[in-house]
């Protein structure tokens, strides 16, 4: 880029709700989405929940003249549902699979806000995503994170993600917003959204995001952000049960004259320390619960083995042989089921323990940075980055 040159980047994001045989009017919605993307000619179109590879291939052929570069992230039994279409060539791509449960390619959905049994998992996944961005973006010019994060703006996972990575929320930063009230991306006006999907938020929820930051001496801002409002941009039926996001980002070498707040690196502010402490406590509680369930499963395995031994003894001695044989199958089922339950929760506890250890380390560095003051923060950040490299090796 030449000095004082501004690059405009138009980004489209949508959770397509493309579940074969279950999502309503899927074929028609995919066709209309392809027509719209061709007409608008975005720089990047980022789609989630394209679960059918046939849908991707259809879009690939339809969008080829406008978006010559495309990639579908194939992984696992049912795939990831993620794909990208670009007007510009894609230099490299990679895929990261979450360690903990839920969909392995996206943050775990929230099924019950009042009693969120997956909260520790979603916090751990948010931290894992934040760490991935932190470690892979050091040599980047610009970082974009777009998609359905299954997180409300004030949720712990969302705050942790933004504080640690320094990503900016396009909805909060844009100069010009047009769309749903408060930027909601699931709204009651959408004919595919049921009221129970919104839970205690009858006016809608915001769980889809365009997040961004500049890394290597560049400045990035969001000029405009639009969302659909329960129907497609031309007042037709909606593309999905989620609303689409359309952002216009501006990248330039030098920041504008008004001296904006800088993009924070990790470990330098009290909000970061606070959210790290909150995340550590939540993950610690989840780890304790996982260990408790693993212990319960261990006792169930012991009980099942004891029953099997007793049944074998009864059958060998001729005592109530028929009853012993009848109880053999449920006893084996108990041992196998409890064994699977035990392995699941042991793996869960170890994964949460890993996250807790990382959070503890970063929290310690953040406290040091606060205690020593701003002048010592750069040295501590450099030490943190070197420590990260050592841990990776």
C-alpha beads as a LAMMPS data file, in Angstrom:
LAMMPS data file: protein, C-alpha beads

393 atoms
392 bonds

1 atom types
1 bond types

-500.0 500.0 xlo xhi
-500.0 500.0 ylo yhi
-500.0 500.0 zlo zhi

Masses

1 110.0

Atoms # bond

1 1 1 0.000 0.000 0.000
2 1 1 1.194 3.483 -0.836
3 1 1 1.410 6.103 1.958
4 1 1 -1.979 7.659 2.766
5 1 1 -3.669 5.113 0.504
6 1 1 -6.991 3.736 1.786
7 1 1 -8.130 0.186 1.033
8 1 1 -11.856 -0.522 1.206
9 1 1 -12.893 -4.041 2.187
10 1 1 -16.545 -5.095 1.921
11 1 1 -17.398 -8.154 4.012
12 1 1 -20.572 -10.267 4.080
13 1 1 -21.310 -12.778 6.837
14 1 1 -24.263 -15.123 7.352
15 1 1 -25.183 -18.206 9.335
16 1 1 -27.085 -19.934 6.509
17 1 1 -29.075 -22.450 8.599
18 1 1 -28.518 -25.035 5.888
19 1 1 -29.372 -28.355 7.542
20 1 1 -30.430 -30.908 4.895
21 1 1 -34.029 -32.178 5.303
22 1 1 -34.594 -30.019 8.413
23 1 1 -34.098 -26.370 7.433
24 1 1 -37.130 -24.883 5.695
25 1 1 -36.890 -23.701 2.074
26 1 1 -33.153 -24.397 2.034
27 1 1 -32.755 -24.753 -1.739
28 1 1 -34.685 -21.556 -2.485
29 1 1 -32.762 -19.603 0.171
30 1 1 -29.396 -20.791 -1.180
31 1 1 -30.401 -19.790 -4.718
32 1 1 -31.489 -16.298 -3.663
33 1 1 -28.352 -15.901 -1.538
34 1 1 -26.196 -16.688 -4.576
35 1 1 -28.081 -14.122 -6.678
36 1 1 -27.613 -11.477 -3.986
37 1 1 -23.886 -12.146 -3.527
38 1 1 -23.292 -11.894 -7.257
39 1 1 -25.208 -8.636 -7.429
40 1 1 -23.425 -7.008 -4.471
41 1 1 -19.903 -8.265 -5.321
42 1 1 -18.406 -8.205 -1.813
43 1 1 -14.693 -8.670 -1.304
44 1 1 -15.338 -11.530 1.122
45 1 1 -18.416 -13.656 1.746
46 1 1 -18.122 -15.791 4.882
47 1 1 -20.817 -18.409 5.445
48 1 1 -21.565 -20.755 8.347
49 1 1 -23.847 -23.792 8.645
50 1 1 -23.573 -24.753 4.989
51 1 1 -23.843 -28.379 6.058
52 1 1 -24.481 -29.780 2.585
53 1 1 -21.442 -29.871 0.319
54 1 1 -23.859 -29.886 -2.609
55 1 1 -25.016 -26.428 -1.515
56 1 1 -21.414 -25.251 -1.480
57 1 1 -20.770 -26.683 -4.950
58 1 1 -23.915 -24.981 -6.234
59 1 1 -22.776 -21.633 -4.812
60 1 1 -19.239 -22.261 -6.069
61 1 1 -20.416 -22.560 -9.665
62 1 1 -22.912 -19.725 -9.383
63 1 1 -20.427 -17.307 -7.796
64 1 1 -17.341 -18.282 -9.817
65 1 1 -17.381 -15.225 -12.158
66 1 1 -17.611 -12.810 -9.194
67 1 1 -15.712 -14.745 -6.524
68 1 1 -12.964 -16.758 -8.273
69 1 1 -11.489 -17.980 -4.975
70 1 1 -13.443 -20.212 -2.604
71 1 1 -12.842 -22.875 0.019
72 1 1 -15.048 -25.332 1.897
73 1 1 -13.653 -26.574 5.204
74 1 1 -14.150 -30.342 5.149
75 1 1 -13.630 -32.141 8.424
76 1 1 -15.231 -34.790 10.602
77 1 1 -18.272 -36.854 9.736
78 1 1 -20.708 -34.043 8.942
79 1 1 -18.149 -31.389 7.980
80 1 1 -17.631 -27.986 9.527
81 1 1 -20.360 -26.070 7.694
82 1 1 -17.879 -23.252 7.026
83 1 1 -16.962 -21.793 3.651
84 1 1 -15.461 -18.620 2.227
85 1 1 -15.839 -16.892 -1.150
86 1 1 -13.380 -14.198 -2.173
87 1 1 -12.842 -11.783 -5.051
88 1 1 -9.127 -12.009 -4.270
89 1 1 -6.824 -15.021 -4.273
90 1 1 -6.514 -17.006 -1.047
91 1 1 -2.829 -17.448 -0.182
92 1 1 -3.181 -20.019 2.612
93 1 1 -5.864 -21.621 4.727
94 1 1 -5.960 -23.773 7.838
95 1 1 -8.563 -25.120 10.226
96 1 1 -8.584 -25.357 14.009
97 1 1 -10.769 -27.892 15.826
98 1 1 -11.893 -26.971 19.334
99 1 1 -10.712 -29.288 22.098
100 1 1 -13.925 -29.249 24.113
101 1 1 -17.278 -30.647 23.041
102 1 1 -20.199 -28.992 21.314
103 1 1 -19.708 -28.413 17.624
104 1 1 -15.926 -28.767 17.229
105 1 1 -15.753 -25.918 14.697
106 1 1 -17.841 -23.236 16.380
107 1 1 -18.441 -21.973 19.886
108 1 1 -20.899 -24.093 21.873
109 1 1 -24.502 -22.875 21.679
110 1 1 -26.273 -21.638 24.794
111 1 1 -29.304 -23.843 25.467
112 1 1 -30.426 -22.509 28.854
113 1 1 -29.300 -19.045 29.934
114 1 1 -30.638 -19.434 33.476
115 1 1 -28.833 -22.753 34.048
116 1 1 -25.973 -22.796 31.565
117 1 1 -24.310 -26.179 32.083
118 1 1 -21.972 -25.509 29.143
119 1 1 -20.699 -22.141 30.397
120 1 1 -17.243 -23.455 31.353
121 1 1 -16.970 -25.139 27.937
122 1 1 -17.918 -21.974 26.090
123 1 1 -15.469 -19.900 28.127
124 1 1 -12.728 -22.465 27.406
125 1 1 -13.581 -22.389 23.699
126 1 1 -13.546 -18.578 23.662
127 1 1 -10.105 -18.659 25.281
128 1 1 -8.885 -21.281 22.806
129 1 1 -10.094 -19.115 19.926
130 1 1 -8.472 -16.037 21.469
131 1 1 -5.180 -17.912 21.877
132 1 1 -5.338 -19.129 18.279
133 1 1 -5.766 -15.557 17.065
134 1 1 -3.065 -14.302 19.428
135 1 1 -0.491 -16.827 18.232
136 1 1 -1.285 -16.763 14.502
137 1 1 -1.814 -13.041 13.897
138 1 1 1.552 -11.576 14.945
139 1 1 2.767 -11.219 11.344
140 1 1 -0.614 -10.286 9.867
141 1 1 -1.617 -6.861 8.587
142 1 1 -5.290 -7.152 9.494
143 1 1 -7.282 -9.723 11.480
144 1 1 -10.976 -10.417 10.819
145 1 1 -13.157 -12.666 12.967
146 1 1 -16.661 -13.027 11.575
147 1 1 -19.478 -15.406 12.322
148 1 1 -22.047 -16.750 14.735
149 1 1 -20.138 -16.935 18.029
150 1 1 -23.152 -18.043 20.115
151 1 1 -22.183 -15.329 22.593
152 1 1 -24.061 -12.223 23.689
153 1 1 -21.965 -9.022 23.759
154 1 1 -21.739 -8.953 27.568
155 1 1 -21.144 -12.678 27.988
156 1 1 -17.911 -13.690 29.678
157 1 1 -16.615 -15.527 26.601
158 1 1 -17.169 -12.515 24.353
159 1 1 -15.497 -10.111 26.776
160 1 1 -12.556 -12.490 27.213
161 1 1 -12.140 -12.870 23.452
162 1 1 -12.134 -9.130 22.785
163 1 1 -9.982 -8.133 25.761
164 1 1 -7.250 -10.672 25.079
165 1 1 -7.046 -10.230 21.299
166 1 1 -7.779 -6.499 21.072
167 1 1 -10.458 -7.091 18.436
168 1 1 -12.957 -4.295 17.801
169 1 1 -16.692 -4.875 17.374
170 1 1 -17.924 -3.376 14.081
171 1 1 -21.356 -2.642 15.563
172 1 1 -19.849 -0.586 18.392
173 1 1 -17.213 1.124 16.255
174 1 1 -19.018 1.905 12.992
175 1 1 -19.765 5.455 11.924
176 1 1 -22.921 4.447 10.081
177 1 1 -25.224 1.596 11.163
178 1 1 -28.438 0.541 9.444
179 1 1 -30.355 -2.561 10.415
180 1 1 -32.044 -4.338 13.282
181 1 1 -32.520 -2.584 16.597
182 1 1 -29.346 -2.823 18.718
183 1 1 -27.703 -4.814 15.929
184 1 1 -29.667 -7.966 16.739
185 1 1 -28.998 -10.896 14.419
186 1 1 -31.935 -13.078 15.498
187 1 1 -35.151 -11.073 15.514
188 1 1 -38.836 -11.917 16.031
189 1 1 -39.714 -10.395 12.620
190 1 1 -37.872 -13.272 10.946
191 1 1 -40.430 -15.939 9.970
192 1 1 -37.926 -18.736 10.718
193 1 1 -37.316 -17.587 14.314
194 1 1 -39.539 -18.973 17.053
195 1 1 -40.161 -16.895 20.151
196 1 1 -38.716 -19.621 22.379
197 1 1 -35.437 -19.318 20.432
198 1 1 -35.065 -15.795 21.816
199 1 1 -35.624 -16.824 25.436
200 1 1 -35.688 -13.812 27.769
201 1 1 -34.878 -11.433 24.866
202 1 1 -38.205 -10.863 23.062
203 1 1 -36.776 -7.998 20.953
204 1 1 -33.940 -10.142 19.583
205 1 1 -30.373 -11.214 20.328
206 1 1 -26.976 -10.288 18.891
207 1 1 -24.728 -13.337 18.538
208 1 1 -23.253 -12.789 15.053
209 1 1 -20.252 -10.479 14.758
210 1 1 -17.759 -8.754 12.523
211 1 1 -14.650 -8.231 14.668
212 1 1 -11.410 -6.734 13.399
213 1 1 -8.057 -5.194 14.250
214 1 1 -4.927 -3.962 12.485
215 1 1 -1.596 -5.472 13.517
216 1 1 1.446 -4.243 11.613
217 1 1 1.342 -0.473 11.868
218 1 1 -1.888 -0.104 9.913
219 1 1 -5.153 1.457 11.004
220 1 1 -8.572 -0.105 10.348
221 1 1 -12.031 1.324 10.905
222 1 1 -15.595 0.346 10.105
223 1 1 -17.199 2.885 7.785
224 1 1 -20.622 1.240 7.504
225 1 1 -22.399 -1.778 8.968
226 1 1 -25.754 -3.102 7.807
227 1 1 -27.901 -6.032 8.857
228 1 1 -30.958 -7.542 7.255
229 1 1 -34.111 -7.004 9.311
230 1 1 -36.160 -10.183 9.192
231 1 1 -36.227 -10.347 5.383
232 1 1 -33.685 -10.181 2.590
233 1 1 -32.316 -6.752 1.530
234 1 1 -35.022 -6.471 -1.155
235 1 1 -37.895 -7.192 1.270
236 1 1 -38.226 -10.817 0.170
237 1 1 -38.209 -13.876 2.459
238 1 1 -35.179 -14.064 4.764
239 1 1 -31.992 -15.842 3.731
240 1 1 -31.814 -17.664 7.085
241 1 1 -33.045 -17.655 10.674
242 1 1 -30.040 -15.385 11.350
243 1 1 -29.652 -11.896 9.934
244 1 1 -26.839 -11.167 7.491
245 1 1 -24.037 -8.719 8.360
246 1 1 -22.548 -6.425 5.707
247 1 1 -19.554 -4.314 6.750
248 1 1 -17.413 -1.824 4.875
249 1 1 -13.947 -1.649 6.452
250 1 1 -11.270 0.932 5.641
251 1 1 -7.572 0.105 6.014
252 1 1 -4.904 2.792 5.817
253 1 1 -1.263 3.285 6.764
254 1 1 -1.595 6.237 9.105
255 1 1 -4.364 6.762 11.666
256 1 1 -6.752 9.693 11.188
257 1 1 -6.185 13.006 12.902
258 1 1 -8.511 12.401 15.851
259 1 1 -6.123 10.128 17.787
260 1 1 -8.317 7.055 18.408
261 1 1 -7.821 4.692 21.301
262 1 1 -5.094 2.242 20.416
263 1 1 -5.608 -1.445 19.876
264 1 1 -4.599 -3.111 23.123
265 1 1 -2.099 -5.897 23.178
266 1 1 -2.610 -8.603 25.786
267 1 1 -2.035 -8.012 29.485
268 1 1 -2.118 -4.319 30.092
269 1 1 -5.442 -3.102 31.508
270 1 1 -7.564 -3.702 34.575
271 1 1 -10.585 -4.817 32.495
272 1 1 -8.369 -7.607 31.152
273 1 1 -7.298 -8.633 34.654
274 1 1 -10.915 -8.662 35.790
275 1 1 -12.169 -10.785 32.900
276 1 1 -9.225 -13.190 33.231
277 1 1 -10.021 -13.677 36.909
278 1 1 -13.698 -14.266 36.112
279 1 1 -12.830 -16.764 33.380
280 1 1 -10.388 -18.604 35.650
281 1 1 -13.067 -18.995 38.345
282 1 1 -15.640 -20.307 35.850
283 1 1 -13.237 -22.814 34.290
284 1 1 -12.062 -23.925 37.753
285 1 1 -15.662 -24.600 38.774
286 1 1 -16.284 -26.525 35.544
287 1 1 -13.149 -28.598 36.110
288 1 1 -14.244 -29.501 39.655
289 1 1 -17.651 -30.549 38.349
290 1 1 -16.091 -32.675 35.592
291 1 1 -13.876 -34.430 38.154
292 1 1 -16.914 -35.086 40.360
293 1 1 -18.790 -36.712 37.468
294 1 1 -15.708 -38.784 36.601
295 1 1 -15.633 -40.022 40.208
296 1 1 -19.326 -40.945 40.076
297 1 1 -18.715 -42.816 36.827
298 1 1 -15.781 -44.645 38.453
299 1 1 -18.041 -45.858 41.264
300 1 1 -20.631 -46.983 38.676
301 1 1 -17.945 -48.977 36.854
302 1 1 -16.955 -50.633 40.128
303 1 1 -20.583 -51.463 40.898
304 1 1 -21.082 -52.943 37.435
305 1 1 -17.959 -55.104 37.709
306 1 1 -19.075 -56.298 41.133
307 1 1 -22.467 -57.278 39.715
308 1 1 -20.800 -59.132 36.847
309 1 1 -18.570 -61.046 39.262
310 1 1 -21.601 -61.942 41.404
311 1 1 -23.596 -63.088 38.368
312 1 1 -20.689 -65.229 37.164
313 1 1 -20.458 -66.868 40.595
314 1 1 -24.212 -67.533 40.701
315 1 1 -24.233 -68.963 37.171
316 1 1 -21.208 -71.190 37.869
317 1 1 -22.781 -72.522 41.077
318 1 1 -26.060 -73.340 39.404
319 1 1 -27.993 -70.861 41.535
320 1 1 -30.829 -69.122 39.689
321 1 1 -28.906 -69.600 36.435
322 1 1 -31.646 -68.172 34.239
323 1 1 -31.907 -64.966 36.313
324 1 1 -28.127 -64.544 36.284
325 1 1 -28.002 -64.845 32.497
326 1 1 -30.917 -62.419 32.198
327 1 1 -29.105 -59.768 34.264
328 1 1 -25.805 -60.246 32.423
329 1 1 -26.629 -57.911 29.494
330 1 1 -27.749 -54.881 31.578
331 1 1 -24.683 -55.302 33.826
332 1 1 -22.340 -55.270 30.815
333 1 1 -24.251 -52.251 29.511
334 1 1 -23.746 -50.478 32.840
335 1 1 -19.983 -51.077 32.763
336 1 1 -19.614 -49.955 29.139
337 1 1 -21.865 -46.910 29.574
338 1 1 -20.175 -45.830 32.793
339 1 1 -16.774 -46.395 31.158
340 1 1 -17.632 -44.088 28.265
341 1 1 -19.017 -41.516 30.720
342 1 1 -15.817 -41.740 32.782
343 1 1 -13.522 -41.258 29.766
344 1 1 -15.598 -38.309 28.553
345 1 1 -15.372 -36.466 31.871
346 1 1 -11.690 -37.286 32.388
347 1 1 -10.931 -35.745 28.994
348 1 1 -13.178 -32.792 29.855
349 1 1 -11.411 -32.232 33.182
350 1 1 -7.955 -32.377 31.552
351 1 1 -8.958 -29.901 28.844
352 1 1 -10.408 -27.497 31.406
353 1 1 -7.281 -27.926 33.551
354 1 1 -5.148 -26.923 30.554
355 1 1 -7.267 -23.804 30.033
356 1 1 -7.139 -22.934 33.723
357 1 1 -3.324 -23.237 33.763
358 1 1 -3.003 -20.923 30.755
359 1 1 -5.380 -18.395 32.292
360 1 1 -3.473 -18.534 35.583
361 1 1 -0.185 -17.831 33.794
362 1 1 -1.567 -14.903 31.794
363 1 1 -3.361 -13.517 34.845
364 1 1 -0.070 -13.512 36.740
365 1 1 1.650 -11.632 33.928
366 1 1 -1.220 -9.133 33.741
367 1 1 -0.964 -8.450 37.486
368 1 1 2.784 -7.930 37.161
369 1 1 2.207 -5.434 34.365
370 1 1 -0.273 -3.519 36.511
371 1 1 1.999 -3.520 39.572
372 1 1 5.067 -2.295 37.654
373 1 1 3.209 0.404 35.733
374 1 1 2.975 1.380 32.046
375 1 1 6.719 1.846 31.507
376 1 1 7.438 -1.821 32.208
377 1 1 4.507 -3.240 30.249
378 1 1 6.273 -3.552 26.868
379 1 1 9.059 -5.651 28.416
380 1 1 6.521 -7.878 30.152
381 1 1 4.536 -8.292 26.943
382 1 1 7.703 -9.293 25.115
383 1 1 8.427 -11.785 27.882
384 1 1 4.884 -13.114 27.600
385 1 1 5.302 -13.658 23.861
386 1 1 8.639 -15.423 24.351
387 1 1 7.029 -17.579 27.032
388 1 1 4.224 -18.445 24.625
389 1 1 6.791 -19.612 22.068
390 1 1 8.518 -21.791 24.670
391 1 1 5.193 -23.377 25.645
392 1 1 4.413 -24.095 21.975
393 1 1 7.762 -25.841 21.515

Bonds

1 1 1 2
2 1 2 3
3 1 3 4
4 1 4 5
5 1 5 6
6 1 6 7
7 1 7 8
8 1 8 9
9 1 9 10
10 1 10 11
11 1 11 12
12 1 12 13
13 1 13 14
14 1 14 15
15 1 15 16
16 1 16 17
17 1 17 18
18 1 18 19
19 1 19 20
20 1 20 21
21 1 21 22
22 1 22 23
23 1 23 24
24 1 24 25
25 1 25 26
26 1 26 27
27 1 27 28
28 1 28 29
29 1 29 30
30 1 30 31
31 1 31 32
32 1 32 33
33 1 33 34
34 1 34 35
35 1 35 36
36 1 36 37
37 1 37 38
38 1 38 39
39 1 39 40
40 1 40 41
41 1 41 42
42 1 42 43
43 1 43 44
44 1 44 45
45 1 45 46
46 1 46 47
47 1 47 48
48 1 48 49
49 1 49 50
50 1 50 51
51 1 51 52
52 1 52 53
53 1 53 54
54 1 54 55
55 1 55 56
56 1 56 57
57 1 57 58
58 1 58 59
59 1 59 60
60 1 60 61
61 1 61 62
62 1 62 63
63 1 63 64
64 1 64 65
65 1 65 66
66 1 66 67
67 1 67 68
68 1 68 69
69 1 69 70
70 1 70 71
71 1 71 72
72 1 72 73
73 1 73 74
74 1 74 75
75 1 75 76
76 1 76 77
77 1 77 78
78 1 78 79
79 1 79 80
80 1 80 81
81 1 81 82
82 1 82 83
83 1 83 84
84 1 84 85
85 1 85 86
86 1 86 87
87 1 87 88
88 1 88 89
89 1 89 90
90 1 90 91
91 1 91 92
92 1 92 93
93 1 93 94
94 1 94 95
95 1 95 96
96 1 96 97
97 1 97 98
98 1 98 99
99 1 99 100
100 1 100 101
101 1 101 102
102 1 102 103
103 1 103 104
104 1 104 105
105 1 105 106
106 1 106 107
107 1 107 108
108 1 108 109
109 1 109 110
110 1 110 111
111 1 111 112
112 1 112 113
113 1 113 114
114 1 114 115
115 1 115 116
116 1 116 117
117 1 117 118
118 1 118 119
119 1 119 120
120 1 120 121
121 1 121 122
122 1 122 123
123 1 123 124
124 1 124 125
125 1 125 126
126 1 126 127
127 1 127 128
128 1 128 129
129 1 129 130
130 1 130 131
131 1 131 132
132 1 132 133
133 1 133 134
134 1 134 135
135 1 135 136
136 1 136 137
137 1 137 138
138 1 138 139
139 1 139 140
140 1 140 141
141 1 141 142
142 1 142 143
143 1 143 144
144 1 144 145
145 1 145 146
146 1 146 147
147 1 147 148
148 1 148 149
149 1 149 150
150 1 150 151
151 1 151 152
152 1 152 153
153 1 153 154
154 1 154 155
155 1 155 156
156 1 156 157
157 1 157 158
158 1 158 159
159 1 159 160
160 1 160 161
161 1 161 162
162 1 162 163
163 1 163 164
164 1 164 165
165 1 165 166
166 1 166 167
167 1 167 168
168 1 168 169
169 1 169 170
170 1 170 171
171 1 171 172
172 1 172 173
173 1 173 174
174 1 174 175
175 1 175 176
176 1 176 177
177 1 177 178
178 1 178 179
179 1 179 180
180 1 180 181
181 1 181 182
182 1 182 183
183 1 183 184
184 1 184 185
185 1 185 186
186 1 186 187
187 1 187 188
188 1 188 189
189 1 189 190
190 1 190 191
191 1 191 192
192 1 192 193
193 1 193 194
194 1 194 195
195 1 195 196
196 1 196 197
197 1 197 198
198 1 198 199
199 1 199 200
200 1 200 201
201 1 201 202
202 1 202 203
203 1 203 204
204 1 204 205
205 1 205 206
206 1 206 207
207 1 207 208
208 1 208 209
209 1 209 210
210 1 210 211
211 1 211 212
212 1 212 213
213 1 213 214
214 1 214 215
215 1 215 216
216 1 216 217
217 1 217 218
218 1 218 219
219 1 219 220
220 1 220 221
221 1 221 222
222 1 222 223
223 1 223 224
224 1 224 225
225 1 225 226
226 1 226 227
227 1 227 228
228 1 228 229
229 1 229 230
230 1 230 231
231 1 231 232
232 1 232 233
233 1 233 234
234 1 234 235
235 1 235 236
236 1 236 237
237 1 237 238
238 1 238 239
239 1 239 240
240 1 240 241
241 1 241 242
242 1 242 243
243 1 243 244
244 1 244 245
245 1 245 246
246 1 246 247
247 1 247 248
248 1 248 249
249 1 249 250
250 1 250 251
251 1 251 252
252 1 252 253
253 1 253 254
254 1 254 255
255 1 255 256
256 1 256 257
257 1 257 258
258 1 258 259
259 1 259 260
260 1 260 261
261 1 261 262
262 1 262 263
263 1 263 264
264 1 264 265
265 1 265 266
266 1 266 267
267 1 267 268
268 1 268 269
269 1 269 270
270 1 270 271
271 1 271 272
272 1 272 273
273 1 273 274
274 1 274 275
275 1 275 276
276 1 276 277
277 1 277 278
278 1 278 279
279 1 279 280
280 1 280 281
281 1 281 282
282 1 282 283
283 1 283 284
284 1 284 285
285 1 285 286
286 1 286 287
287 1 287 288
288 1 288 289
289 1 289 290
290 1 290 291
291 1 291 292
292 1 292 293
293 1 293 294
294 1 294 295
295 1 295 296
296 1 296 297
297 1 297 298
298 1 298 299
299 1 299 300
300 1 300 301
301 1 301 302
302 1 302 303
303 1 303 304
304 1 304 305
305 1 305 306
306 1 306 307
307 1 307 308
308 1 308 309
309 1 309 310
310 1 310 311
311 1 311 312
312 1 312 313
313 1 313 314
314 1 314 315
315 1 315 316
316 1 316 317
317 1 317 318
318 1 318 319
319 1 319 320
320 1 320 321
321 1 321 322
322 1 322 323
323 1 323 324
324 1 324 325
325 1 325 326
326 1 326 327
327 1 327 328
328 1 328 329
329 1 329 330
330 1 330 331
331 1 331 332
332 1 332 333
333 1 333 334
334 1 334 335
335 1 335 336
336 1 336 337
337 1 337 338
338 1 338 339
339 1 339 340
340 1 340 341
341 1 341 342
342 1 342 343
343 1 343 344
344 1 344 345
345 1 345 346
346 1 346 347
347 1 347 348
348 1 348 349
349 1 349 350
350 1 350 351
351 1 351 352
352 1 352 353
353 1 353 354
354 1 354 355
355 1 355 356
356 1 356 357
357 1 357 358
358 1 358 359
359 1 359 360
360 1 360 361
361 1 361 362
362 1 362 363
363 1 363 364
364 1 364 365
365 1 365 366
366 1 366 367
367 1 367 368
368 1 368 369
369 1 369 370
370 1 370 371
371 1 371 372
372 1 372 373
373 1 373 374
374 1 374 375
375 1 375 376
376 1 376 377
377 1 377 378
378 1 378 379
379 1 379 380
380 1 380 381
381 1 381 382
382 1 382 383
383 1 383 384
384 1 384 385
385 1 385 386
386 1 386 387
387 1 387 388
388 1 388 389
389 1 389 390
390 1 390 391
391 1 391 392
392 1 392 393
